[in-house]
Amino acid sequence: MGAQKSIHAGNAKVEFNVDFTHKLCAALMLPSLRNAGGWSPLSLVIGSLCIKHPNLFGKSEKLDVLWDKGLCDSNVLVTYRKPRPEWLSQHAFIIQHSISPEIGIHGIPVDNLSRSASGGVNLSRLSAGVDLSEPASSNWSSKTSIKFEHVRPVNDDGRSISRDLHGFPVTCSGDYHDSMVVLKQESRFAKATDHSFTRFSVQIEQGIPILSKWLIFNRFKFAASRGIRLGPAFFLTSLTGGSIVGDIAPYQAFSIGGQGSVRGYGDGAVGSGRSCLVANSELTLPLTSLLEGAVFLDCGSDLGSGRHVPGNPSLRHGKPGSGAGLGYGLRLKSHLGHLQVDLAMNSFKQKTVYFGFSNVS
């Protein structure tokens, strides 16, 4: 439910999209939004604006400007690409600024961990750097990037903070901001047939201490998934995990729980730690030509690493550190888009309904 429009201005192309559906569903699940003094229907609107120029300086240089606006977050991304032969790595210069609530780490679980309320911590991130994408070979692809990142925690009023509501630091430096230079290497593998697919990705980040106060750390993350067709049914399983060593701010911890993690729990309501492991399994069965039914099981754990996060936000907010969720749902596919509805129950027998809608491009 929304509106899309594309217009051309000279060589540039402007695309904008306004979508009411996802945030409307979220508001129906969060009564506090409806009762807020400044609430209005316009606050439920999310949208995006994209400006693309295919030939900025007359030599096929590409400039993309993307702005996304959410209910409580926003993101601006500027990308500039210079043309290079296909057999060479492709360069992209990127500047990005985002602001979003830090619910996964500092959120406060409520309703038997089925929701996470705001903990009064938001992150304003400014980054600039270069992406180098290597030419794909067979089923593998890789990308290397180096960027400078400036992270500034703010409260719900937009003021800079160095401590959370309980007086614990929210940055690694103890000041109002953290700065770092991050070198990241990412490799992906993908293979698909008519009856199955396999995907695997590994990501390594290294903080480079150019200045003494800048963060130095090593962060490792992986994701593996496998899908197999079993007659009319399709079985999907995935495993994700990671670990981080060195300097760490609370916002760098791995959060567990939520729609993209362990369903039945609020964002980060299972736990947050220096390490994590999350497993998901889902079986879908066709009910009609457009409708599918699904059953799923999710589980995740911080592997006992929650106490090693500065300030131990997981323990202070009563997160268990591990949990499982199971449930069922419906998948509706049409020419208008894909609608997904899931009902999940967590270990405390608290039920949560999730809605998802994606447009078909």
N, C-alpha and C positions, 0 to 999 in steps of 0.2 A: 504494500500500500504506500504509494509515494509518487514522485514525478521525476522524469529524466529528460534532459534536453542537451543537444549539441549544436553549437553555432560555429561559424568560421569567420575570423577577422583577419583578412589578408591571408598570409601563409599559416597563421596560428589557428589552432583549434581549441575551443573552449567547451568543456563538458561540466555539467553540474547535475547533482542528484539530491533529492530530498526524500527521506524515508521516515515514515511514522511508525511502522509496524514493530520493529524490534524494541524501541524504547517505550512504546505504549504497553507492550507486554511486560516489560520490566517494571513500569510504574504500577501496573495492576498487582504485581507481586510485592511491591514495597509501599505499604500504606504511608510511611513517613514522608514520601515524596508528595503524596496528595495533600497531606496535612500541613506542609510547609507554607509559611506565610507568603513567600514570593512565588508560589506555584502558579503556572499558567499552561494552557495547552501548547503554546509555542516552545516551552521548555522540553517537551517530549520529542521535538523535531531533531533528527540527525541529518547531516548532509555532507556533501563533498563538492569541491570545486577543483577542476583540473584544467590547466592551460598547457598546451603542447605546441612547441615551435620546431618544425623539422629542419630548418635551414637558417639558423640564427645569424651567422656572419657570412652566408653565401658559400660555405664549404661543407655543407651537410652536417653542421654541428646541431645537436638536438638539446633543447631546453625543456624540461618538464617541471611544472610547479603544481603541487598537490596540497590541498587544504582539506582536512577532515574535521568535522565538528560532531562531538558526541554529547551525551547528556551531561557529563561532568568532565569531559576531557577534550583536548584538541591536539592536532598535529599538523605541522607545516613542513613539507619536504621539497627541496629544490635540488634538481639533478641536472648536471651538464655533461654531455658526452661528445667526445671528438671521434670522427670516423677513423677506423684502423682496419687493415686487412683482416679477413676472417681467421687466418691462421695465427694471428697475434692475440695477446690478451687485450680485452676491451677495458678501457679506462672510463670511470665515471667519477666526477667530483660532486660531492654531496654535502649539503648543509641542511640540518634538521633541528626543529624546535618542537617540543611536546610538553604538555602538562596533563597529568592524570592522577587520580587518587591512588595511594599505595595501600590498597585493600588486602592484597595477598599476604603481606607481612604484618602490617599494623592494624588491619581490620579486626573488629571485635565480634567473635561468633555469638549468635543469638538463635533462639528457637531450636535448641538441641543441635547446634552446629549447622543447621540447614541454610542459614544466611550469615553474611558478614556485614556488620554495620561499620560506618566510617570511624577510623581511629584518629581523625584530625590531621593526618599526614598526607600531603600531596607532593609529587615530584615534578619539578621543572627542569627539563633536560635540554641542553644546547650542545650540538655536536657538529663537527666539520671534518671531512676526511676524503679519502680516495678508495674506491673499490676497483679491484683488478679481477676480472672474470676470465679464467683460462678457457681455451677452446675445448668443447666437449669431445671426449674420446670414448667410443663404444657406449656403455651405460653409465659412465662416470662423468661428473662435472665438479669443478672446484672454484672457489672464490677466496681471494685474500683481500683484506681491508686494513687500513690503519686510520685511526681517527682520534681527534682530541674531543674529550667529553667533559662538560661542566654540569654538575648535578646540584640543584639547590632545592632543599625541602621547604615547602610553604604550608601554612595552615589553611583552613577552609576560607579564610578571609583574604588569602593571597599574600600574607606577610611571611617573611623568611623566619625559619625556626631552626634551632640546633638540637632541641630535645622534644620528646613526645609528651603525651598528656601525663605520663607517670614520671617524667623527669629524666628519662634515659636518652642518651645521645642517638640521633638518627643519621649522623654522618660518621665516617671513619676518622676524619680529622678532628671532630669535636667542634668545628666551626660551623658557619652557616652554609657552607658548600664544600663539595669535593671536586677535585680536578684529576684527570688521568689521561694518559695516552694509551690506547688499546690496539694491539695487533691481533687480528682475528683470521683464522684459517678455517674454512668450511669445505667439506667434501660430501658429495651426494652420489648415491647409487640408486638406479631405478630400472626395473625390468618388468615387463608385462607380457602376458599371453592372453588367449581368449578365455582361459579358465582360472587364471591366477595373476597376482602381481607381488612384487617384493620391493620394498623401499628401505633404504638405510642412509642415515646422515650422521656425521660426527663434526663437532664444532669445538675449537680450542681458542681461548682468549688469553692473552698475556698482557698484563699491565706493565708499562715501561716507566720506571721512575726517573724521568728526565730532571725533575726537581725533587728535592728531598721530601716535600710534603705530598707529593703525588702518589697515588695508590700503586702498589706492586702486588700482583696476584696472578694465579693461573686458574682458569675456569674451564672445565671439561663437561661437555654435554653430548648425549647421543640419543637417537630415536630410530627404532626399527619397527616395521609393520609388514604384515603378511596377510594377503587376502586369497581365499580359495573358494571356488564355486563347487557346491555340493548338491548336485541335481538342480532343483529350482531355487535352492537356498544359497546364501553367500555368507561365509564365515570370515570375520576380520579380527585379527589380534594385533596388539602393538605393545611395545615396551619402551619406555623412556627413562632416562636417568642422568645423573651428573654429580659433579663434586667441585668444590672450590677450595683452594689453599692460599695462604698469604693474607694480606690486608683485606678486610671485608667490612663494608657498611651493612647495616641490617637490610637495606633495600636490594642488596646483591644476593641474598639468600634465595634458595629454591622454595617456592610456595607450592603446597599440595592441597587440592580440593577445588571444586568448581566444575563448570560445564566442559572445559577442555582437559580436565584432569580426573578427579574422582567425583562423579555425579552423586547427588544426594547431600553434598556438603556445600557450604558457601565458599567463595573464593579464599583459598588459603586456610580454611577452617580445619583441615586435617592436621596441618603443621607447616613449619618452615625450618629449614636447616641448611647446613653446609653441603649436605648430600641428600639425594632423593632417589626413589625408584617408584615408578608408576606403571601398572599393567592394566590394559583394557581389552575386553573381548566382547564381540557383538555378533549376533546371528540375525540375519534378515530373511524374511519369507514373503513372496509376492501374494497379495490378497486379491488385487485386481490388476488391470493393465497399468494403472497409474498409482496404486496404493500398495505400500509394503508395511508389514509389521516387523518389529524388532524386539529382541530381548538382549540385555547386556549386563555385564559384571565389571566393575572397576575396583581397583584397590591400589593403595599407595602408602609409602612410609618415608620418614625422614632418616631412617637407619640410625636412630639415636643421636643424630647430630644437632638437634634443635638447641641443646644447651650450649653449643659452641658459637652460636650467633650472638654478637654483642647485645647486651641488654636482655637476652633470652625472651624475646616477645612471644614466642610460642607458649612457653610455660606460664608467663604472666597472664595470657589471655585464655588459658585453660584448654589449649589444643592438645588432643591425645597423642599426636605424633604418628599415628597410623590409623587407617580406616578403610572400610569397603562400602560400596554402594551397588545396589542391583535394581533393575527395573525393566520397563518395557516402553515401547513407543510406536509411533506411526510416521511414515515417510510418504509424502504426497508429491508427485512430480507432474508438472504441467508446463504448458508453454509460457505461463506467466512467471513461473519460478518454482523453487523447491521449498516445501514447508516441512519442518520437522518438529514433532511434539514428543517429549519424553517425560515419563513419570518415574522418579528415582526414589529409593528409600535407603537411608544410611544405617549405620550400626545401631543408632538410637531409635530406629523405627520411625523416624521423622520423614515425611514425604515432601518432595519438591517437584514442581512442574517446570519444565524448560521449553521455551519456544525458540525456533530458529527459522529464518526466512532468507533465502538468497535469490537474487534475480538471475535469470538466464541471459547471458550476454549474446 
